Amino acid sequence: MSEEKAEYTEDNIRSLDWKEHIRMRPGMYIGKLGDGASPDDGIYILIKEVMDNSIDEFVMGNGRKIIIKLNEGSASVRDYGRGIPLGKVVDVVSKMNTGGKYDSKAFKKSVGLNGVGTKAVNALSNYFKVESYREGKCKKVEFSAGEITKEYDLEDTDRENGTYVKFTPDPSIFKNYVYRGNYIEKMLWNYCYLNRGLTIHYNSKRFLSKNGLKDLLENNMDGDPLYPIIHLEGEDIEVAFTHARSYGEDYSSFVNGQHTTQGGTHLTAFREAVAKVIKDFYGKYDPVDIRQSIVAAISIKVMEPVFESQTKTKLGSHEIEQGGKSVRAFVMDFLKDKLDNYLHRNPQVADTLEKKIKQSEKERKELSGIRKLARDRAKKANLHNKKLRDCKVHFNDLKHELREESSIFITEGDSASGSITKSRKVATQAVFSLRGKPLNSFGLTKKVVYENEEFNLIQAALNIEDDMDNLRYNKVIIATDADVDGMHIRLLLLTFFLQFFPDLVKKGHLFILQTPLFRVRNKKETRYCYSDEERRAALNELGKNLEITRFKGLGEISPDEFKHFIGEDIRLEPVILSKEQSIEEILTFYMGKNTPDRQAFIIDNLKIEEEVPDEA
């Protein structure tokens, strides 16, 4: 029986007002929604959009302090800039394409130029309040989902000039969201690194930077640099870099104070320029050896930058003019002058840098033959076994939005991988099945990545052999059983990634899948509990005659149930590195030889699981 064709008439055509469109298509304005597990989830973009306006005020010389507070899911930002013109407060936060940044005299080299940001925050919040203090007067307005709920009359005030915004993300759009302090703090630190002299107060903490990008590298580096950080500044450009004792390349890039997490033309130009200048200085060496283990940051300012999306994570245009030059020529000329002079004036640094490049060159040449054999093995393995069940994103060249949603579950055993494979969203979720426990890679060289079949196939599946730019999945999710063996496998995988691909962790791509420990149900209702506390609450609330199941393995969860745990209700715990300890210190403690300190730690943190009957 053929399907009835849908009619397409005048009745199908409708016009949405600004807030309807934002609420219907939030991804166009704030990227992916998410629950706060990823640093680029929408709830952080909401804060950033409000903060960007305050930062632009500081850049224009107005106000040196910003106060941000988070409390029970609500966020507020108070700046001490000029304050929104009082007669335009409603328009600025609720009328599209309205704002002061269209006037280049008022805002030069601004972050936000399209008049959308704060309106998106307003439309996507179930409570939004804006207050503007200007020349002894105050204007207040409150909204819900973009609709005015209360507009106050103009009143006198003794508060300093500036703007105050408070909002609560709409829980019907941002489901089960939780703000993670680590992500907020990193965002605020970046604002301070790029705006020396600005002080940000966040709850009880204070953020301030005196040395810009040099501070960024010093605070974020894992361990000590091989040589003092090279810090170079010019008009509208600042760079800082050194080399570390780790694998890969680690970059932070910014345009007009915006953290371009996906890079763009300015970062491409920097990578090319730093390799060319150093190669010309020594008269030899391959760019890949020059950049191996580099840790760097670049910030540029341009008039009217063109980004590839509303969330401004990637600079898109090659044609942006900067002092009469393209971005590429501007960055190249700056480094050709400043970096070349620096290396001539600092021969000790130049000598240490050359030794590092030679070491990288030697290791690359030693691995070249092994890498070719490893690639061939990986291709054959992918053809002849089922270790990788890929998602359709990579087969059909789907839209960029779906690529952002792509993820891969790394799990162990046929039963666990089978359950996930049957439950997954085939368009965006892939599954990689381990065979037994991986090797403990602590203290080993990268040679083991190619010689060990399991590690080689993981690397090939993720496509991260050369750099992170070609990572095939936005989220790499470790999914292991909630028992001792599962925890051990998790730790071994974490060791592998931290040892050889630390950028995967630093860039926020690595996660742990949280699955329920218990199922508590009666004839009317089923509860899935992720902790003993949730289990006890379910026992109290559901009454008697309950069936209680303890899930010890992922394979024990049926595919129908698993759909909930890797679908909309997925719970992911991001793997976040603490500033207090280096990767080397962490791995030595957990994966090195047994020490009294580790034994004491295990004893102090040992938990004896209570027996749970099948029925209560």
Steps between C-alpha positions, in 0.01 A plus 500: 500500500656830391550781751273800473690798358521807722343810350715808447283814494494854634390353833838325534686831485542675834714778636664467839581794720856527638446306824299221336775443248773493766303256717414277204857499361727569802794321337527778241572750777680319781625176344413169663275490804656236726480470878826674585731199459682668208664844521326608178150406617238771460469589869859631492437687174216683677743628763757582234253707296424719801866517604609602147299821528669583831843419354434729204431781747834436671683493165353840421643633829188483712508308830782282633291254703236236422310298760348165404298278732355152457236375737275194458507510121459878466779731383549874540754739348564856622738729316605860563498628145287780357170320548247440222338830390190506720248556222632200307524234774198303376609522136857387568391175666186424298526638148713319245773692318497768767814608683779754527755287319369593157656839572874439463570827679345364820642147479822422313629145456206364694413136567130519422397678184167355391266618777389147592681384816305647792170452317575128477569489874172679565296272273653181646454595866188446704610800706706790364559835668699797376586815693688799359655764725590822326563850633301452824204330331399131479285308255383142584312249288411133563421237237400136468581314176553838335165646608494804730351405835572826682640835389593741777477878479822695483633558851782680677804302611834559668660195339798529271438500124477159341272212411364209704354188337359199681352194328391142556527267198164349408501142637259391227776574247812427709400173665673391822771760450775555755759778485849362558730738682813386311356611168377832637838574656689419180274738308555778753876446508509533121318831523765622747797374299374695201405812693780594736382740768154342515395342830223239501335393826330161478316394816785506756789496249694780331653482152772735375788468253809721476689326217228398256565189290822431690285448811265277298781261408657503846169423670384236253820314414550147617836514676787739431580630149819389326608863470362837620173595335552718192255789539468743207264796465412751231212719400189278485698177547647304791659154495663277759651155455747244628549124474394243759591143589187353344370387162291698258437870445305710749357834385270766641380759250297819534347768280388826661497323836288212369639151570500339155503139620491373141778730384466653156710708263701671776603169662582343163717803423676475838579128461640565154692811601666365814624195307630708208683755715668231710587293192654808335691584819672159514498445124339155533241278677152385411200703628353190667816462711509871582141498625513168686428566873440873445277680749384833362242777510417772248266795527421747223261792466329581171227730379173317435621138521307234309430184700364172368215484752308713747699344787819647344722196557680520163629795301386442144614765255837505328432847367476698824724802465728591788715807447467454125600131517320169511498320835756251369744770385448699819587204725787387278664843485467548876671170584763540228609818673442437871576128528811511284635790709419315822688185397807703399499684832440187712750234385436275802132475414587443133738218599241327723235536232725341237576204728127442543443514123781249440351266761158517330660442159688195627189347657292565188754328275527203737122462492451553128534131404291383794228754419463370145461142621257616769284684246483190282404286800232750602348499150492120488360476853219742421413295192500162668358553846223679680707700748373830361133546426510845348228763482348641182647847550819381332329308223258763375684829556214622715460858613757660730239511777480119504879472499498705819265240652715204395635273773672164540454259790811301593384191684620150589353164407238378257203529735561863594582612146200302375260681733635842403504414128134395506398809701711773339396776263662368182526845341737643761612228745781252427621207710854366542533162672812419701629147535589456865700746705727746317871517574621731778679755282645710781865582440504347150592686181262568213644198323258286703202678341592349164623162623202429725205395284235636737661844533573517129137428413368756750733761353389409147131508595535848650732616219735680740835362388636834378292765678164575658373695198378177340326355807198312363277528807424799717454281808715199587309310769648229720221256581606225743329284758440637848723243668869461585597370155303779332670765713839350416430509126384860537825592675711327233321689223542829685870424532526435127332827403683711758835346410481532121204723410462752786338754266196272480449564871611864506261590218203346684437199274533215755207384715395218732155347441293487815253211504255415779620274778149395603153449360220533753148425383151401599199420283441867417839668478868433423785712638861486384741603774857617444604496866414351838333828592267480199428133580404583860277783382326265255444242775337764720285647225381186319386310808499123543509193276791637301732319265859624532764416242870582531659550155858380524565485125384698198403172333239443772304805383262416216525702176151643559615636836837611368329737256414725793855508633671597173216709358356831618554405864867409454720585797860576414774591742767710325862412566648826627863553592572675826744791499649378826668191352682431175413201282832343588428531873151355460614202294797432727273490803227278354687290244863490615656258745313447826580761761398545866314816397283312250432217745389756758278668240332169411437415865361845578264490200398134517124451498333171585186460292201382699310198376180588315223240498313436176173591668405720792 
